Amino acid sequence: MNFNIRGENLEVTPALRGYVEKKVSKLERYFDTTPVADVHVNMEVQNSEKILEVTIPMPQLLLRAEETHTDMYAAIDLATDKLERQIRKYKTKVNRKFRQNGKTSEVFKTNIEELNEEIANGGVKEAPLTDEVTEEDDGLEIVRTKRFNLKPMDTEEAILQMDMLGHNFFVFANSVSGDTSVVYRRRDGRYGLIEPEE
């Protein structure tokens, strides 16, 4: 994994960099083969809050976690725990989807005993894993479908429409680029824009 670590209103010290790399690298044990991926880590300080965002884009899969804490090291721990829970929860579905798409190998290891043996042999101080396949795993059910015409507008008008509707996001036809775009409200109260890549 290649790490891209940056700080906003914060200097990324070698200790912080090393801690992030060590914690996120432990996720490699869940993969059949070590993923060749860029790990984007953004550390930010807002007032007394430390915000950590970790994004790991891979082919046909995106892992992402965001955590806020008063201590950056605690935020790192919480974010990597969240990524680990995501992998445990969705590994069966992701592997099934890969097989359906004609891939012969699986993304994640499926043998929990093998992972527990690695933890034991590697001297990793972590609790053994359990195979958490629950009824919830097959619960990705769409309960409502909405259809509407995408009105061409700029991002400012889209944000206004979103706020007037009281929603956290708004899909619109971007009058500047001609693409379908999404504006959304971030946790920090500011706004974000999602656009397709060219």
Accessible surface in RSA format (square Angstrom, percent):
REM  Atomic radii and reference values for relative SASA: ProtOr
REM  Chains: A
REM  Algorithm: Lee & Richards
REM  Probe-radius: 1.40
REM  Slices: 20
REM RES _ NUM      All-atoms   Total-Side   Main-Chain    Non-polar    All polar
REM                ABS   REL    ABS   REL    ABS   REL    ABS   REL    ABS   REL
RES MET A   1    42.02  21.8   0.72   0.5  41.30  98.3   1.67   1.4  40.35  53.5
RES ASN A   2    90.72  62.6  85.81  82.9   4.91  11.8  26.01  62.6  64.71  62.5
RES PHE A   3    45.51  22.8  16.10  10.0  29.41  76.5  16.10   9.8  29.41  84.2
RES ASN A   4    75.70  52.2  70.59  68.2   5.12  12.3  19.93  48.0  55.77  53.9
RES ILE A   5    14.31   8.1   0.00   0.0  14.31  34.5   0.00   0.0  14.31  38.8
RES ARG A   6   130.68  54.9 127.18  64.8   3.50   8.3  51.30  70.1  79.38  48.1
RES GLY A   7    29.04  35.8   0.00   N/A  29.04  35.8   0.31   0.9  28.72  64.3
RES GLU A   8    55.32  31.8  50.89  38.5   4.42  10.5  22.52  43.6  32.80  26.8
RES ASN A   9   124.10  85.6  82.51  79.7  41.58 100.1  32.14  77.4  91.96  88.9
RES LEU A  10    49.15  27.4  26.93  19.3  22.22  55.9  35.30  24.8  13.86  37.3
RES GLU A  11   137.03  78.7 121.38  91.8  15.65  37.3  50.81  98.3  86.22  70.4
RES VAL A  12    31.56  20.8  10.60   9.6  20.96  50.5  10.60   9.2  20.96  56.8
RES THR A  13    50.78  36.1  50.73  51.4   0.04   0.1  48.18  64.7   2.60   3.9
RES PRO A  14   118.44  86.3 105.83  96.5  12.61  45.8 110.71  91.4   7.73  48.0
RES ALA A  15    66.27  60.9  47.86  73.9  18.42  41.9  59.90  84.4   6.37  16.9
RES LEU A  16    11.72   6.5  11.72   8.4   0.00   0.0  11.72   8.2   0.00   0.0
RES ARG A  17    89.40  37.5  89.40  45.6   0.00   0.0  32.27  44.1  57.13  34.6
RES GLY A  18    35.69  44.0   0.00   N/A  35.69  44.0  30.90  84.8   4.79  10.7
RES TYR A  19    56.78  26.5  52.37  29.8   4.41  11.5  38.91  29.2  17.87  22.0
RES VAL A  20     0.66   0.4   0.66   0.6   0.00   0.0   0.66   0.6   0.00   0.0
RES GLU A  21    58.08  33.3  57.60  43.6   0.48   1.2  11.23  21.7  46.85  38.3
RES LYS A  22   123.25  60.1 112.52  69.0  10.74  25.6  71.15  64.0  52.11  55.5
RES LYS A  23    42.03  20.5  39.62  24.3   2.40   5.7   6.16   5.5  35.87  38.2
RES VAL A  24     0.62   0.4   0.62   0.6   0.00   0.0   0.62   0.5   0.00   0.0
RES SER A  25    41.07  34.7  35.07  46.8   6.00  13.8  23.86  50.8  17.21  24.1
RES LYS A  26    61.84  30.2  53.02  32.5   8.82  21.0  40.34  36.3  21.49  22.9
RES LEU A  27     3.73   2.1   3.72   2.7   0.02   0.0   3.73   2.6   0.00   0.0
RES GLU A  28    49.73  28.5  44.37  33.6   5.36  12.8   9.18  17.8  40.55  33.1
RES ARG A  29    29.89  12.6  21.17  10.8   8.72  20.8  25.57  34.9   4.32   2.6
RES TYR A  30     2.63   1.2   2.39   1.4   0.24   0.6   2.51   1.9   0.13   0.2
RES PHE A  31     8.29   4.1   4.77   3.0   3.52   9.2   4.77   2.9   3.52  10.1
RES ASP A  32    70.11  49.1  45.27  45.1  24.83  58.7  12.22  28.8  57.89  57.7
RES THR A  33   108.79  77.4  99.55 100.9   9.24  22.0  76.49 102.7  32.30  48.8
RES THR A  34    84.34  60.0  65.43  66.3  18.90  45.1  33.84  45.5  50.50  76.3
RES PRO A  35    15.36  11.2   6.28   5.7   9.08  33.0  14.25  11.8   1.11   6.9
RES VAL A  36   137.77  90.7 113.25 102.5  24.51  59.1 115.76 100.6  22.01  59.7
RES ALA A  37     7.20   6.6   0.00   0.0   7.20  16.4   7.15  10.1   0.05   0.1
RES ASP A  38    67.83  47.5  65.03  64.7   2.80   6.6   8.48  20.0  59.35  59.2
RES VAL A  39     0.00   0.0   0.00   0.0   0.00   0.0   0.00   0.0   0.00   0.0
RES HIS A  40    72.46  39.6  70.45  49.0   2.00   5.1  52.99  54.6  19.47  22.7
RES VAL A  41     1.68   1.1   0.00   0.0   1.68   4.0   0.40   0.3   1.28   3.5
RES ASN A  42    22.61  15.6  21.78  21.0   0.84   2.0  11.90  28.6  10.72  10.4
RES MET A  43     0.00   0.0   0.00   0.0   0.00   0.0   0.00   0.0   0.00   0.0
RES GLU A  44     8.15   4.7   8.15   6.2   0.00   0.0   0.63   1.2   7.52   6.1
RES VAL A  45    29.07  19.1  26.28  23.8   2.79   6.7  26.28  22.8   2.79   7.6
RES GLN A  46    50.96  28.5  45.64  33.4   5.32  12.7  25.83  55.0  25.13  19.1
RES ASN A  47   151.89 104.7 112.84 109.0  39.05  94.0  38.36  92.3 113.53 109.7
RES SER A  48    74.22  62.7  66.67  89.0   7.55  17.4  48.38 103.0  25.84  36.2
RES GLU A  49    66.64  38.3  66.64  50.4   0.00   0.0  33.16  64.1  33.48  27.3
RES LYS A  50    50.84  24.8  50.84  31.2   0.00   0.0  26.19  23.6  24.65  26.3
RES ILE A  51    17.82  10.1  17.82  13.3   0.00   0.0  17.82  12.8   0.00   0.0
RES LEU A  52     0.67   0.4   0.67   0.5   0.00   0.0   0.67   0.5   0.00   0.0
RES GLU A  53    24.61  14.1  23.70  17.9   0.91   2.2   2.58   5.0  22.03  18.0
RES VAL A  54     0.61   0.4   0.61   0.6   0.00   0.0   0.61   0.5   0.00   0.0
RES THR A  55    31.92  22.7  31.92  32.4   0.00   0.0  20.88  28.1  11.04  16.7
RES ILE A  56     0.17   0.1   0.17   0.1   0.00   0.0   0.17   0.1   0.00   0.0
RES PRO A  57    56.74  41.4  48.17  43.9   8.57  31.1  48.76  40.3   7.98  49.6
RES MET A  58    25.66  13.3  10.58   7.0  15.07  35.9   9.65   8.2  16.01  21.2
RES PRO A  59   108.88  79.4  93.30  85.1  15.58  56.6 105.37  87.0   3.51  21.8
RES GLN A  60   114.54  64.0  66.29  48.4  48.25 114.9  50.03 106.5  64.51  48.9
RES LEU A  61    31.52  17.6  20.59  14.7  10.93  27.5  26.48  18.6   5.03  13.5
RES LEU A  62   107.62  59.9  82.32  58.9  25.31  63.6  82.32  57.8  25.31  68.1
RES LEU A  63     8.78   4.9   8.76   6.3   0.02   0.0   8.78   6.2   0.00   0.0
RES ARG A  64    97.49  40.9  88.65  45.2   8.84  21.1  35.21  48.1  62.28  37.7
RES ALA A  65     2.13   2.0   0.00   0.0   2.13   4.9   2.13   3.0   0.00   0.0
RES GLU A  66    24.60  14.1  21.94  16.6   2.66   6.3   0.97   1.9  23.63  19.3
RES GLU A  67    30.67  17.6  29.37  22.2   1.30   3.1   1.71   3.3  28.96  23.6
RES THR A  68    59.21  42.1  38.92  39.5  20.29  48.4  28.30  38.0  30.91  46.7
RES HIS A  69    66.39  36.3  61.21  42.5   5.18  13.3  38.74  39.9  27.65  32.2
RES THR A  70    86.34  61.4  74.75  75.8  11.58  27.6  55.33  74.3  31.00  46.9
RES ASP A  71    65.27  45.7  63.05  62.8   2.22   5.3  23.24  54.7  42.04  41.9
RES MET A  72    10.30   5.3   8.53   5.6   1.76   4.2   8.53   7.3   1.76   2.3
RES TYR A  73    83.76  39.1  83.76  47.7   0.00   0.0  70.65  53.1  13.11  16.2
RES ALA A  74    24.07  22.1  20.09  31.0   3.99   9.1  23.58  33.2   0.49   1.3
RES ALA A  75     0.00   0.0   0.00   0.0   0.00   0.0   0.00   0.0   0.00   0.0
RES ILE A  76     1.18   0.7   1.18   0.9   0.00   0.0   1.18   0.8   0.00   0.0
RES ASP A  77    44.78  31.4  44.78  44.6   0.00   0.0  16.89  39.8  27.88  27.8
RES LEU A  78    72.69  40.5  71.50  51.2   1.19   3.0  71.50  50.2   1.19   3.2
RES ALA A  79     0.00   0.0   0.00   0.0   0.00   0.0   0.00   0.0   0.00   0.0
RES THR A  80     5.91   4.2   5.79   5.9   0.12   0.3   5.39   7.2   0.51   0.8
RES ASP A  81    61.53  43.1  59.85  59.6   1.68   4.0  11.48  27.0  50.06  49.9
RES LYS A  82    52.29  25.5  52.19  32.0   0.10   0.2  31.57  28.4  20.72  22.1
RES LEU A  83     0.00   0.0   0.00   0.0   0.00   0.0   0.00   0.0   0.00   0.0
RES GLU A  84    23.19  13.3  23.19  17.5   0.00   0.0   5.19  10.0  18.00  14.7
RES ARG A  85   135.06  56.7 132.51  67.5   2.55   6.1  68.19  93.2  66.87  40.5
RES GLN A  86    47.94  26.8  45.08  32.9   2.86   6.8  24.28  51.7  23.66  17.9
RES ILE A  87     0.80   0.5   0.01   0.0   0.79   1.9   0.80   0.6   0.00   0.0
RES ARG A  88    50.17  21.1  46.02  23.5   4.15   9.9   4.25   5.8  45.92  27.8
RES LYS A  89    71.32  34.8  69.60  42.7   1.72   4.1  38.33  34.5  33.00  35.1
RES TYR A  90    75.31  35.2  75.31  42.8   0.00   0.0  48.95  36.8  26.36  32.5
RES LYS A  91     8.80   4.3   8.80   5.4   0.00   0.0   4.12   3.7   4.68   5.0
RES THR A  92    41.73  29.7  39.65  40.2   2.08   5.0  34.60  46.5   7.13  10.8
RES LYS A  93    28.41  13.9  23.80  14.6   4.61  11.0  23.51  21.2   4.91   5.2
RES VAL A  94    24.19  15.9  21.60  19.6   2.59   6.2  24.19  21.0   0.00   0.0
RES ASN A  95     1.58   1.1   1.58   1.5   0.00   0.0   1.58   3.8   0.00   0.0
RES ARG A  96    92.57  38.9  92.54  47.2   0.02   0.1  34.85  47.6  57.72  35.0
RES LYS A  97   122.59  59.8 121.78  74.7   0.81   1.9  72.25  65.0  50.34  53.6
RES PHE A  98    28.40  14.2  28.40  17.6   0.00   0.0  28.40  17.2   0.00   0.0
RES ARG A  99   115.06  48.3  99.10  50.5  15.96  38.0  50.58  69.1  64.48  39.1
RES GLN A 100   123.29  68.9  85.27  62.3  38.02  90.5  42.97  91.5  80.32  60.9
RES ASN A 101    84.83  58.5  53.98  52.2  30.86  74.3  18.51  44.6  66.32  64.1
RES GLY A 102    61.98  76.4   0.00   N/A  61.98  76.4  37.04 101.7  24.93  55.8
RES LYS A 103    89.41  43.6  80.09  49.1   9.32  22.2  38.20  34.4  51.21  54.6
RES THR A 104   141.43 100.6 105.98 107.4  35.45  84.5  83.59 112.3  57.84  87.4
RES SER A 105    73.63  62.2  65.87  87.9   7.76  17.9  42.58  90.7  31.05  43.5
RES GLU A 106    43.14  24.8  36.41  27.5   6.73  16.0  12.22  23.6  30.92  25.2
RES VAL A 107    22.21  14.6  13.78  12.5   8.43  20.3  20.30  17.6   1.91   5.2
RES PHE A 108     1.92   1.0   1.88   1.2   0.04   0.1   1.88   1.1   0.04   0.1
RES LYS A 109    30.28  14.8  28.07  17.2   2.21   5.3  14.89  13.4  15.39  16.4
RES THR A 110    71.24  50.7  56.36  57.1  14.87  35.4  28.97  38.9  42.27  63.9
RES ASN A 111    67.24  46.4  60.98  58.9   6.26  15.1  22.09  53.2  45.15  43.6
RES ILE A 112    10.57   6.0   9.09   6.8   1.47   3.6   9.09   6.5   1.47   4.0
RES GLU A 113   128.50  73.8 123.63  93.5   4.87  11.6  65.31 126.3  63.19  51.6
RES GLU A 114    77.16  44.3  72.12  54.6   5.04  12.0  29.39  56.8  47.77  39.0
RES LEU A 115     0.22   0.1   0.22   0.2   0.00   0.0   0.22   0.2   0.00   0.0
RES ASN A 116    39.42  27.2  34.21  33.1   5.21  12.5  18.17  43.7  21.24  20.5
RES GLU A 117   110.36  63.4 104.61  79.1   5.74  13.7  30.68  59.4  79.67  65.0
RES GLU A 118    64.75  37.2  55.72  42.2   9.04  21.5  38.07  73.6  26.69  21.8
RES ILE A 119     9.14   5.2   8.23   6.1   0.91   2.2   9.08   6.5   0.06   0.2
RES ALA A 120    78.64  72.3  47.37  73.1  31.27  71.1  58.49  82.4  20.15  53.4
RES ASN A 121   118.26  81.6  81.97  79.2  36.29  87.4  31.34  75.4  86.92  84.0
RES GLY A 122    55.99  69.0   0.00   N/A  55.99  69.0  29.25  80.3  26.75  59.9
RES GLY A 123    45.74  56.4   0.00   N/A  45.74  56.4  33.89  93.0  11.86  26.6
RES VAL A 124    44.07  29.0  29.17  26.4  14.90  35.9  35.24  30.6   8.83  23.9
RES LYS A 125   192.78  94.0 159.48  97.9  33.29  79.3 127.50 114.8  65.28  69.5
RES GLU A 126    57.09  32.8  34.39  26.0  22.69  54.0  30.61  59.2  26.48  21.6
RES ALA A 127    77.28  71.1  59.67  92.1  17.61  40.1  66.05  93.0  11.23  29.8
RES PRO A 128   100.29  73.1  86.58  78.9  13.71  49.8  87.26  72.0  13.03  81.0
RES LEU A 129     6.83   3.8   0.63   0.5   6.20  15.6   0.88   0.6   5.95  16.0
RES THR A 130    86.14  61.3  80.64  81.8   5.51  13.1  75.05 100.8  11.09  16.8
RES ASP A 131    83.39  58.4  57.16  56.9  26.23  62.0  22.60  53.2  60.79  60.6
RES GLU A 132    76.24  43.8  66.99  50.7   9.25  22.0  25.17  48.7  51.07  41.7
RES VAL A 133    87.09  57.3  62.04  56.2  25.05  60.4  62.04  53.9  25.05  67.9
RES THR A 134    77.72  55.3  64.50  65.4  13.22  31.5  68.00  91.3   9.72  14.7
RES GLU A 135   166.89  95.8 152.05 115.0  14.84  35.3  71.56 138.4  95.34  77.8
RES GLU A 136   105.43  60.5  91.55  69.3  13.87  33.0  45.08  87.2  60.35  49.3
RES ASP A 137     7.70   5.4   7.19   7.2   0.51   1.2   5.44  12.8   2.27   2.3
RES ASP A 138   112.94  79.1  83.90  83.5  29.04  68.7  34.41  81.0  78.54  78.3
RES GLY A 139    50.13  61.8   0.00   N/A  50.13  61.8  26.48  72.7  23.64  53.0
RES LEU A 140   133.22  74.2 101.06  72.3  32.16  80.9 106.19  74.6  27.03  72.7
RES GLU A 141   134.13  77.0 108.51  82.1  25.62  61.0  36.87  71.3  97.27  79.4
RES ILE A 142   146.63  83.4 118.32  88.1  28.32  68.2 122.55  88.2  24.08  65.4
RES VAL A 143   132.76  87.4  94.88  85.9  37.88  91.3 101.74  88.4  31.02  84.1
RES ARG A 144   172.74  72.5 147.17  75.0  25.57  60.9  59.23  81.0 113.51  68.8
RES THR A 145    95.20  67.7  63.30  64.2  31.89  76.0  45.63  61.3  49.57  74.9
RES LYS A 146   125.33  61.1  97.76  60.0  27.56  65.6  62.70  56.4  62.62  66.7
RES ARG A 147   214.71  90.2 179.09  91.3  35.62  84.8  72.75  99.4 141.96  86.0
RES PHE A 148   122.58  61.3  88.23  54.7  34.34  89.4  99.99  60.6  22.59  64.7
RES ASN A 149   147.08 101.4 127.03 122.8  20.06  48.3  34.19  82.3 112.89 109.1
RES LEU A 150    63.91  35.6  42.49  30.4  21.42  53.8  43.75  30.7  20.16  54.2
RES LYS A 151   114.70  56.0 107.48  65.9   7.22  17.2  81.23  73.1  33.48  35.7
RES PRO A 152    91.64  66.8  79.44  72.4  12.20  44.3  79.44  65.6  12.20  75.8
RES MET A 153     8.69   4.5   4.39   2.9   4.30  10.2   8.69   7.4   0.00   0.0
RES ASP A 154    63.24  44.3  61.24  61.0   2.01   4.7  17.16  40.4  46.08  46.0
RES THR A 155    47.73  33.9  46.71  47.4   1.02   2.4  16.03  21.5  31.69  47.9
RES GLU A 156   138.90  79.7 134.57 101.8   4.34  10.3  48.23  93.3  90.67  74.0
RES GLU A 157    55.47  31.8  51.57  39.0   3.90   9.3  22.21  43.0  33.27  27.2
RES ALA A 158     0.00   0.0   0.00   0.0   0.00   0.0   0.00   0.0   0.00   0.0
RES ILE A 159    40.58  23.1  40.58  30.2   0.00   0.0  40.58  29.2   0.00   0.0
RES LEU A 160   103.78  57.8 101.56  72.7   2.22   5.6 103.56  72.7   0.22   0.6
RES GLN A 161    47.54  26.6  47.54  34.7   0.00   0.0   1.51   3.2  46.03  34.9
RES MET A 162     0.00   0.0   0.00   0.0   0.00   0.0   0.00   0.0   0.00   0.0
RES ASP A 163    56.56  39.6  38.40  38.2  18.15  42.9  22.36  52.6  34.20  34.1
RES MET A 164   136.47  70.7  97.13  64.3  39.34  93.7  88.67  75.4  47.80  63.3
RES LEU A 165    99.39  55.4  74.18  53.1  25.21  63.4  77.82  54.7  21.57  58.0
RES GLY A 166    61.55  75.9   0.00   N/A  61.55  75.9  30.93  84.9  30.61  68.6
RES HIS A 167    76.32  41.7  72.43  50.3   3.90  10.0  44.23  45.6  32.10  37.3
RES ASN A 168   102.09  70.4  97.43  94.2   4.66  11.2  20.63  49.6  81.46  78.7
RES PHE A 169   117.16  58.6 116.26  72.0   0.91   2.4 116.26  70.5   0.91   2.6
RES PHE A 170    32.10  16.1  30.26  18.7   1.84   4.8  32.10  19.5   0.00   0.0
RES VAL A 171    41.43  27.3  37.47  33.9   3.96   9.5  37.47  32.6   3.96  10.7
RES PHE A 172     0.87   0.4   0.29   0.2   0.58   1.5   0.87   0.5   0.00   0.0
RES ALA A 173    21.33  19.6  21.33  32.9   0.00   0.0  21.33  30.0   0.00   0.0
RES ASN A 174     6.34   4.4   5.21   5.0   1.14   2.7   0.00   0.0   6.34   6.1
RES SER A 175    67.02  56.6  33.12  44.2  33.90  78.1  29.43  62.7  37.58  52.7
RES VAL A 176   130.24  85.7  97.40  88.2  32.85  79.2 102.98  89.5  27.26  73.9
RES SER A 177    57.31  48.4  22.82  30.5  34.48  79.4  31.84  67.8  25.46  35.7
RES GLY A 178    64.24  79.2   0.00   N/A  64.24  79.2  32.51  89.2  31.74  71.1
RES ASP A 179    44.38  31.1  40.25  40.1   4.13   9.8   4.85  11.4  39.53  39.4
RES THR A 180    72.68  51.7  60.93  61.8  11.75  28.0  36.01  48.4  36.68  55.4
RES SER A 181     0.84   0.7   0.00   0.0   0.84   1.9   0.84   1.8   0.00   0.0
RES VAL A 182    34.46  22.7  34.46  31.2   0.00   0.0  34.46  29.9   0.00   0.0
RES VAL A 183     1.47   1.0   1.47   1.3   0.00   0.0   1.47   1.3   0.00   0.0
RES TYR A 184    68.17  31.8  68.17  38.8   0.00   0.0  38.41  28.9  29.76  36.7
RES ARG A 185    83.19  34.9  65.99  33.6  17.20  41.0  32.52  44.4  50.67  30.7
RES ARG A 186    68.97  29.0  60.70  30.9   8.27  19.7  18.40  25.2  50.57  30.6
RES ARG A 187   182.07  76.4 138.58  70.6  43.49 103.5  71.77  98.1 110.30  66.8
RES ASP A 188    46.04  32.3   7.82   7.8  38.22  90.4  19.76  46.5  26.28  26.2
RES GLY A 189    45.17  55.7   0.00   N/A  45.17  55.7  28.33  77.7  16.84  37.7
RES ARG A 190   129.52  54.4 125.80  64.1   3.72   8.9  67.45  92.2  62.06  37.6
RES TYR A 191    90.49  42.2  64.78  36.9  25.71  66.9  45.72  34.4  44.76  55.2
RES GLY A 192    12.38  15.3   0.00   N/A  12.38  15.3  11.73  32.2   0.65   1.5
RES LEU A 193    75.75  42.2  44.99  32.2  30.76  77.3  44.99  31.6  30.76  82.8
RES ILE A 194    99.75  56.8  95.68  71.3   4.07   9.8  98.83  71.2   0.92   2.5
RES GLU A 195    89.16  51.2  64.82  49.0  24.34  57.9  14.95  28.9  74.21  60.6
RES PRO A 196    70.20  51.2  50.35  45.9  19.85  72.1  61.81  51.0   8.39  52.1
RES GLU A 197   174.62 100.3 141.23 106.8  33.39  79.5  60.46 116.9 114.17  93.2
RES GLU A 198   195.07 112.0 125.57  95.0  69.50 165.5  96.31 186.3  98.76  80.6
END  Absolute sums over single chains surface
CHAIN  1 A    12617.9      10089.7       2528.2       6778.3       5839.6
END  Absolute sums over all chains
TOTAL         12617.9      10089.7       2528.2       6778.3       5839.6
